[in-house]
Amino acid sequence: MTQRQPDPAQGLEPERGFIVAVLGSDDDYDEELGEFRELSRTAGVEPVGEVVQRRGRPDQRSYVGKGKLAELSRSFGESRAESLLVDDDLSPAQQRKLEDALTARVVDRTQLILDIFAQHARSAEGKLQVELAQLEYNLPRMRGMWQHLERLGGGTGAVGGGVGTRGPGESQLETDRRLARRRITMLKRRLKELSKQRATRRKERERSQTPTVALAGYTNVGKSTLLNALTGAEVSVHNRLFETLDPTTRGFEHDGRRYLVTDTVGFIRRLPHQLVEGFAATLEETLAADLVLHVVDASAGDERLEEMVAAVNAVLAEVGAELPVQIVLNKIDLVDPLRRHRLSNMFQGAPQVSAASGEGLDELQAFVAGLFEERFEPVRLLIPYAAGDRLAELYGLGAPVDERVDRPEGVFVRARLSRSDARRFASYLVLEEGEALDGKT
């Protein structure tokens, strides 16, 4: 969207943007516009003015009503803004009407979020997903790019748009559309191949029975900081929206058992549908997890907190994440004792942690381990030295080994295995020390 990003090193100023929004009578002005202002700043645009209209629904032609459009034109000109930012999704017709009225670039909510995603995508797959979402968004809006050439036309002849119109305008527009559709097809094919690669990696993890946990939550609640604190990872963390786009998986150990934790993209109210569909990588990691830790900003006010929780739950439901979900209250170091007590009543049983200070992290690891405890059962194995490959296989599972004793007849091991893994080692099970089974399950 924006050609100029704030760069203190080069002395560049952020782009000047003017915000317009249509809100219902019950919508909270400060909350709705506060979030959109933060989105704007994350994209490198500093809001310099605002116009809000209270009405049941946006005008179908110009988004705001006729009188409000005149007010918007005056205020926009006086503010010396460079672009108009609309806190809503515009139809191509609404966008063209506003652009004509203001003679300026108009950016709607989806376009703004896509711009942020384009800035923050790091992996090759993330960049491909951003490009796909942008192409699918821009395809129905391409007509405006060649509007000055189409206006040369007239008539509705069967062989074209009328005499004098069959030339560069029509052919260039169709060429651009065809190239865009071809690129979309290629991107979808490439992303499908990458999805298969992720599925293969997940199957390898499933074979090892390593428990997997996905961190989900509203954007900027501290998920990446929590991942770093839990696993010792070094994921980029900044106080800005949508800092994480590419899924990052790291592990931690508790009582000898390894657990994998995946950081995912932050959610937001009214997350554009094409982004929910397009960012399959991070959402697939959520769907493939055994448990979702829904990270919540404990320092937010009650109403704001409830809205953020509802927004995340809505997206999880939209992507079909029918998984166990456990709320984790982060940033608890910013909360006083009375507030902590109230949060305990609001979210009973939810761990309270601070990824920044380290408070509650050991308890959170133990809490996660406890949720998976029923998946494992204690076993006693006596593995002959001749079957050393099976012993290596056991350790390769990452299973907690509580005891190992080298005996004349083989290696005695006390471990905790999943039920499926226990069946794989059934021929080496012993009921009591020294009493081997006959190899039958």
C-alpha positions as CSV (number, residue, x, y, z in Angstrom):
1,M,0.0,0.0,0.0
2,T,2.4,2.6,1.2
3,Q,5.6,3.5,-0.6
4,R,7.2,5.2,2.4
5,Q,7.8,3.5,5.7
6,P,9.0,5.4,8.8
7,D,12.7,5.0,9.1
8,P,14.3,7.1,11.9
9,A,17.7,6.3,10.5
10,Q,16.9,8.0,7.3
11,G,14.7,10.7,8.8
12,L,11.6,9.7,6.8
13,E,8.2,10.6,8.2
14,P,5.3,8.2,8.2
15,E,2.6,8.5,5.6
16,R,-0.3,10.8,6.6
17,G,-3.6,9.0,6.6
18,F,-7.2,10.1,7.2
19,I,-9.6,7.6,8.8
20,V,-13.3,7.2,8.0
21,A,-15.7,4.7,9.5
22,V,-19.4,3.9,9.5
23,L,-20.5,2.7,13.0
24,G,-23.7,1.5,14.4
25,S,-25.4,3.2,17.2
26,D,-24.2,0.6,19.7
27,D,-20.5,0.5,18.5
28,D,-17.9,1.8,20.9
29,Y,-16.2,4.7,19.1
30,D,-12.9,4.7,21.1
31,E,-12.5,0.9,21.0
32,E,-13.3,0.4,17.3
33,L,-11.2,3.4,16.1
34,G,-8.4,2.7,18.6
35,E,-7.7,-0.7,17.1
36,F,-7.9,0.7,13.6
37,R,-5.5,3.5,14.5
38,E,-3.0,0.9,15.7
39,L,-3.4,-1.1,12.5
40,S,-2.7,2.1,10.6
41,R,0.5,2.8,12.5
42,T,1.6,-0.8,12.1
43,A,1.3,-0.3,8.3
44,G,3.5,2.9,8.6
45,V,0.7,5.4,8.4
46,E,0.1,8.1,11.0
47,P,-3.7,9.1,11.4
48,V,-4.1,12.9,11.1
49,G,-7.9,13.1,11.1
50,E,-11.1,11.1,11.5
51,V,-14.7,11.3,10.2
52,V,-17.3,8.9,11.7
53,Q,-20.9,8.5,10.6
54,R,-23.5,6.8,12.7
55,R,-25.9,4.8,10.5
56,G,-27.3,1.3,10.3
57,R,-25.3,0.3,7.2
58,P,-22.8,1.9,4.8
59,D,-24.2,3.6,1.7
60,Q,-24.0,1.2,-1.2
61,R,-22.5,3.7,-3.6
62,S,-20.2,5.9,-1.6
63,Y,-19.9,4.2,1.8
64,V,-20.9,7.3,3.7
65,G,-24.0,9.4,2.9
66,K,-24.0,12.3,0.5
67,G,-23.8,15.0,3.1
68,K,-21.1,13.2,5.1
69,L,-19.1,12.7,1.8
70,A,-19.0,16.4,1.4
71,E,-17.8,16.9,5.0
72,L,-15.2,14.1,4.4
73,S,-13.9,15.9,1.3
74,R,-13.4,19.1,3.1
75,S,-11.8,17.6,6.2
76,F,-9.5,15.4,4.1
77,G,-8.3,18.4,2.1
78,E,-7.7,20.5,5.3
79,S,-5.7,17.7,6.9
80,R,-3.2,17.4,4.0
81,A,-3.6,13.6,4.3
82,E,-2.1,11.4,1.6
83,S,-4.5,8.5,1.7
84,L,-7.9,7.7,3.0
85,L,-8.2,4.6,5.4
86,V,-11.6,3.0,5.6
87,D,-12.4,0.9,8.7
88,D,-14.5,-1.5,6.6
89,D,-14.4,-3.7,3.5
90,L,-15.3,-1.7,0.4
91,S,-16.9,-2.9,-2.8
92,P,-15.0,-1.9,-6.0
93,A,-17.8,0.6,-6.7
94,Q,-17.5,2.2,-3.3
95,Q,-13.8,2.5,-3.6
96,R,-13.9,4.2,-7.0
97,K,-16.6,6.6,-5.7
98,L,-14.4,7.7,-2.8
99,E,-11.3,8.0,-5.0
100,D,-13.1,10.2,-7.4
101,A,-14.6,12.4,-4.7
102,L,-11.2,12.9,-2.9
103,T,-8.8,12.5,-5.8
104,A,-6.7,10.4,-3.5
105,R,-5.7,6.8,-2.8
106,V,-8.4,4.9,-0.8
107,V,-7.4,1.8,1.3
108,D,-10.0,-0.3,3.0
109,R,-9.5,-2.6,6.1
110,T,-8.6,-5.7,4.1
111,Q,-6.1,-3.9,2.0
112,L,-4.5,-2.3,5.1
113,I,-4.1,-5.7,6.8
114,L,-2.7,-7.2,3.6
115,D,-0.1,-4.5,3.5
116,I,0.9,-5.3,7.1
117,F,1.1,-8.9,6.3
118,A,3.3,-8.1,3.2
119,Q,5.7,-6.2,5.5
120,H,6.0,-9.0,8.1
121,A,6.1,-12.2,6.0
122,R,9.5,-13.8,6.3
123,S,9.4,-17.3,5.0
124,A,8.9,-18.1,1.3
125,E,5.6,-19.7,2.0
126,G,4.4,-16.6,4.0
127,K,5.3,-14.4,1.0
128,L,3.5,-16.6,-1.4
129,Q,0.4,-16.5,0.8
130,V,0.5,-12.7,1.0
131,E,0.8,-12.5,-2.8
132,L,-2.1,-14.9,-3.3
133,A,-4.4,-12.9,-1.0
134,Q,-3.4,-9.6,-2.6
135,L,-4.1,-10.9,-6.1
136,E,-7.4,-12.4,-5.2
137,Y,-8.4,-9.1,-3.6
138,N,-7.2,-6.9,-6.5
139,L,-8.6,-9.0,-9.4
140,P,-12.2,-7.6,-9.3
141,R,-10.7,-4.1,-8.8
142,M,-8.5,-4.1,-11.9
143,R,-11.1,-2.3,-14.0
144,G,-10.4,1.0,-12.3
145,M,-6.7,0.9,-13.3
146,W,-7.7,1.1,-17.0
147,Q,-10.8,3.2,-16.5
148,H,-9.4,6.1,-18.5
149,L,-9.0,3.9,-21.6
150,E,-12.4,2.2,-21.2
151,R,-14.1,5.6,-21.2
152,L,-13.1,5.9,-24.9
153,G,-15.7,3.3,-25.7
154,G,-19.4,3.3,-26.5
155,G,-22.0,1.0,-28.0
156,T,-22.5,-2.7,-27.4
157,G,-21.6,-4.4,-30.6
158,A,-21.4,-8.2,-30.7
159,V,-17.8,-8.1,-31.7
160,G,-16.7,-5.7,-29.0
161,G,-17.5,-2.6,-27.0
162,G,-18.4,-0.5,-30.1
163,V,-16.5,1.2,-32.9
164,G,-13.2,2.6,-31.9
165,T,-13.0,0.7,-28.6
166,R,-11.3,-2.5,-29.6
167,G,-7.7,-1.5,-28.8
168,P,-5.2,-1.1,-26.0
169,G,-7.7,-0.4,-23.2
170,E,-9.7,-3.6,-23.5
171,S,-6.8,-5.8,-24.5
172,Q,-4.5,-4.6,-21.7
173,L,-7.2,-5.0,-19.0
174,E,-7.9,-8.6,-20.2
175,T,-4.2,-9.3,-20.4
176,D,-3.7,-8.2,-16.8
177,R,-6.6,-10.3,-15.7
178,R,-5.3,-13.3,-17.5
179,L,-1.8,-12.9,-16.0
180,A,-3.3,-12.5,-12.6
181,R,-5.5,-15.6,-12.9
182,R,-2.5,-17.6,-14.2
183,R,-0.3,-16.4,-11.3
184,I,-3.1,-17.3,-8.8
185,T,-3.3,-20.8,-10.2
186,M,0.5,-21.2,-9.9
187,L,0.6,-19.8,-6.3
188,K,-2.2,-22.2,-5.2
189,R,-0.3,-25.1,-6.8
190,R,2.9,-24.2,-5.1
191,L,1.2,-23.7,-1.7
192,K,-0.5,-27.0,-2.1
193,E,2.9,-28.7,-2.5
194,L,4.2,-26.9,0.6
195,S,1.1,-28.1,2.5
196,K,2.0,-31.7,1.6
197,Q,5.5,-31.1,2.9
198,R,4.1,-29.9,6.2
199,A,1.8,-32.9,6.4
200,T,4.8,-35.2,6.0
201,R,6.6,-33.4,8.8
202,R,3.5,-33.7,11.0
203,K,3.2,-37.4,10.3
204,E,6.8,-37.8,11.5
205,R,6.0,-36.0,14.7
206,E,2.8,-38.1,15.2
207,R,4.9,-41.3,14.8
208,S,7.1,-40.1,17.6
209,Q,3.9,-39.4,19.7
210,T,5.4,-36.0,20.7
211,P,2.6,-33.9,22.1
212,T,2.0,-30.7,20.1
213,V,0.7,-27.4,21.5
214,A,-0.4,-24.4,19.4
215,L,-0.4,-20.9,20.8
216,A,-3.4,-19.0,19.6
217,G,-4.7,-15.6,20.6
218,Y,-5.5,-12.0,19.7
219,T,-2.7,-10.2,18.0
220,N,-0.1,-8.6,20.2
221,V,-1.0,-10.5,23.4
222,G,2.6,-11.9,23.8
223,K,2.4,-15.3,22.1
224,S,5.9,-15.1,20.6
225,T,7.4,-13.9,23.9
226,L,5.7,-16.8,25.6
227,L,7.1,-19.2,23.0
228,N,10.6,-17.8,23.6
229,A,10.2,-18.1,27.3
230,L,8.9,-21.6,27.3
231,T,11.3,-23.1,24.8
232,G,14.4,-20.8,24.6
233,A,13.6,-19.9,21.0
234,E,14.5,-16.5,19.5
235,V,11.4,-15.6,17.6
236,S,11.1,-11.9,16.7
237,V,9.1,-10.0,19.2
238,H,7.9,-6.4,18.8
239,N,5.1,-4.4,20.3
240,R,3.1,-4.2,17.1
241,L,0.2,-6.0,15.4
242,F,0.7,-9.2,13.3
243,E,4.4,-9.5,14.2
244,T,4.2,-13.2,13.7
245,L,2.9,-14.6,10.3
246,D,5.0,-17.7,9.8
247,P,4.5,-20.6,12.1
248,T,7.5,-21.4,14.3
249,T,7.7,-24.7,16.2
250,R,10.1,-25.2,19.1
251,G,10.2,-27.7,22.0
252,F,10.6,-27.9,25.8
253,E,11.2,-30.8,28.1
254,H,9.4,-31.5,31.4
255,D,10.2,-34.6,33.5
256,G,12.1,-36.1,30.6
257,R,9.2,-35.7,28.1
258,R,9.4,-33.4,25.1
259,Y,6.6,-31.1,24.0
260,L,6.4,-29.1,20.8
261,V,5.0,-25.6,20.8
262,T,3.9,-23.7,17.7
263,D,3.5,-19.9,17.5
264,T,0.7,-18.9,15.2
265,V,-0.6,-15.7,13.5
266,G,-2.5,-13.3,15.8
267,F,-6.2,-13.0,15.3
268,I,-8.2,-9.8,15.2
269,R,-11.9,-8.8,15.1
270,R,-13.3,-9.0,11.6
271,L,-10.2,-10.7,10.2
272,P,-10.7,-10.7,6.4
273,H,-12.1,-14.0,5.2
274,Q,-9.5,-14.4,2.4
275,L,-6.8,-14.2,5.1
276,V,-8.4,-16.9,7.1
277,E,-8.4,-19.1,4.0
278,G,-5.0,-17.9,2.6
279,F,-2.9,-18.3,5.7
280,A,-3.3,-22.0,5.7
281,A,0.2,-22.7,7.1
282,T,-0.2,-21.2,10.5
283,L,-3.9,-22.3,10.7
284,E,-3.0,-25.9,9.7
285,E,-0.5,-26.0,12.5
286,T,-3.3,-25.0,14.9
287,L,-5.6,-27.7,13.5
288,A,-2.8,-30.3,13.7
289,A,-2.1,-29.7,17.3
290,D,-3.2,-31.8,20.2
291,L,-4.0,-28.8,22.4
292,V,-4.6,-25.1,21.8
293,L,-3.3,-22.7,24.4
294,H,-5.5,-19.6,24.0
295,V,-3.2,-16.8,25.2
296,V,-5.1,-13.8,26.7
297,D,-3.8,-10.4,27.7
298,A,-4.6,-10.3,31.4
299,S,-3.9,-6.5,31.6
300,A,-6.9,-5.7,29.3
301,G,-10.1,-4.4,30.7
302,D,-13.0,-6.8,31.2
303,E,-15.0,-5.7,28.2
304,R,-12.0,-5.6,25.9
305,L,-10.8,-9.0,27.2
306,E,-14.1,-10.7,26.5
307,E,-14.3,-9.3,23.0
308,M,-10.7,-10.5,22.2
309,V,-11.6,-14.0,23.5
310,A,-14.8,-14.0,21.4
311,A,-12.9,-12.9,18.3
312,V,-10.4,-15.7,18.7
313,N,-13.0,-18.3,19.4
314,A,-14.9,-17.2,16.3
315,V,-11.9,-17.7,14.0
316,L,-11.0,-21.1,15.6
317,A,-14.6,-22.2,14.9
318,E,-14.4,-20.9,11.3
319,V,-11.3,-22.9,10.6
320,G,-12.8,-26.0,12.2
321,A,-10.4,-26.3,15.1
322,E,-12.3,-28.9,17.2
323,L,-9.6,-29.3,19.7
324,P,-9.2,-28.9,23.4
325,V,-8.6,-25.2,24.1
326,Q,-7.1,-24.0,27.4
327,I,-7.0,-20.2,28.2
328,V,-3.6,-18.9,29.5
329,L,-3.6,-15.4,31.1
330,N,-0.4,-13.7,30.1
331,K,1.1,-10.3,31.2
332,I,0.0,-11.1,34.8
333,D,2.9,-9.0,36.0
334,L,0.9,-5.9,35.0
335,V,-2.1,-6.9,37.1
336,D,-2.6,-6.1,40.8
337,P,-3.6,-8.9,43.4
338,L,-7.3,-7.9,43.4
339,R,-7.5,-8.1,39.6
340,R,-5.7,-11.5,39.7
341,H,-8.4,-12.8,42.0
342,R,-11.1,-11.5,39.7
343,L,-9.5,-13.2,36.7
344,S,-9.3,-16.4,38.6
345,N,-13.1,-16.3,39.0
346,M,-13.6,-15.3,35.3
347,F,-11.4,-18.0,33.9
348,Q,-11.4,-20.8,36.5
349,G,-8.4,-23.0,36.3
350,A,-6.5,-20.9,33.7
351,P,-2.8,-20.6,34.4
352,Q,-1.6,-17.1,35.1
353,V,1.9,-16.3,33.7
354,S,4.2,-13.5,32.6
355,A,6.3,-14.3,29.6
356,A,8.2,-11.1,30.2
357,S,9.2,-11.7,33.9
358,G,9.1,-15.5,33.9
359,E,6.4,-15.8,36.5
360,G,4.4,-19.0,36.3
361,L,6.3,-20.5,33.4
362,D,7.4,-23.6,35.4
363,E,3.8,-24.1,36.5
364,L,2.6,-23.7,32.9
365,Q,4.9,-26.4,31.7
366,A,3.8,-28.8,34.5
367,F,0.1,-27.9,33.7
368,V,0.6,-28.8,30.0
369,A,2.4,-32.0,30.9
370,G,-0.5,-32.9,33.3
371,L,-3.0,-32.5,30.4
372,F,-1.1,-35.1,28.4
373,E,-0.5,-37.4,31.3
374,E,-3.4,-39.7,30.5
375,R,-2.0,-40.4,27.1
376,F,0.9,-42.3,28.6
377,E,1.1,-45.4,30.8
378,P,4.1,-46.7,32.9
379,V,5.7,-49.8,31.4
380,R,8.6,-52.1,32.4
381,L,10.7,-53.4,29.5
382,L,13.5,-55.9,29.3
383,I,15.2,-55.5,25.9
384,P,17.9,-58.1,25.0
385,Y,21.3,-56.7,23.9
386,A,20.7,-58.4,20.5
387,A,17.8,-56.1,20.0
388,G,19.7,-52.9,20.5
389,D,17.9,-51.3,17.6
390,R,14.7,-51.5,19.5
391,L,16.3,-49.8,22.5
392,A,17.4,-47.0,20.1
393,E,13.9,-46.8,18.7
394,L,12.5,-46.4,22.3
395,Y,14.8,-43.5,23.0
396,G,14.0,-42.0,19.5
397,L,10.3,-41.7,20.7
398,G,11.4,-39.1,23.2
399,A,9.5,-41.1,25.9
400,P,10.3,-40.3,29.5
401,V,12.7,-43.0,30.8
402,D,12.5,-43.2,34.6
403,E,15.0,-46.0,35.1
404,R,17.6,-48.0,33.1
405,V,19.5,-50.9,34.5
406,D,22.0,-53.0,32.4
407,R,21.4,-56.7,33.4
408,P,23.1,-59.9,32.2
409,E,20.0,-60.8,30.1
410,G,19.5,-57.3,28.6
411,V,18.6,-53.7,29.4
412,F,15.8,-53.2,32.0
413,V,13.9,-49.9,31.4
414,R,11.0,-48.3,33.2
415,A,9.4,-45.7,30.9
416,R,6.1,-44.0,30.1
417,L,4.7,-44.8,26.6
418,S,1.5,-44.0,24.7
419,R,-0.8,-47.0,24.4
420,S,0.1,-47.5,20.7
421,D,3.8,-47.5,21.5
422,A,3.3,-49.8,24.4
423,R,1.7,-52.3,22.0
424,R,4.8,-52.0,19.7
425,F,7.0,-53.1,22.6
426,A,4.6,-55.7,24.0
427,S,7.1,-58.6,23.5
428,Y,9.5,-56.9,25.9
429,L,7.0,-56.2,28.7
430,V,7.6,-57.6,32.1
431,L,5.0,-57.7,34.9
432,E,7.5,-57.8,37.8
433,E,11.2,-57.4,37.7
434,G,12.7,-60.6,36.3
435,E,9.3,-62.0,35.2
436,A,9.2,-61.7,31.4
437,L,6.1,-62.1,29.3
438,D,6.1,-64.8,26.6
439,G,5.8,-62.3,23.8
440,K,2.1,-62.3,23.5
441,T,0.2,-59.0,23.8
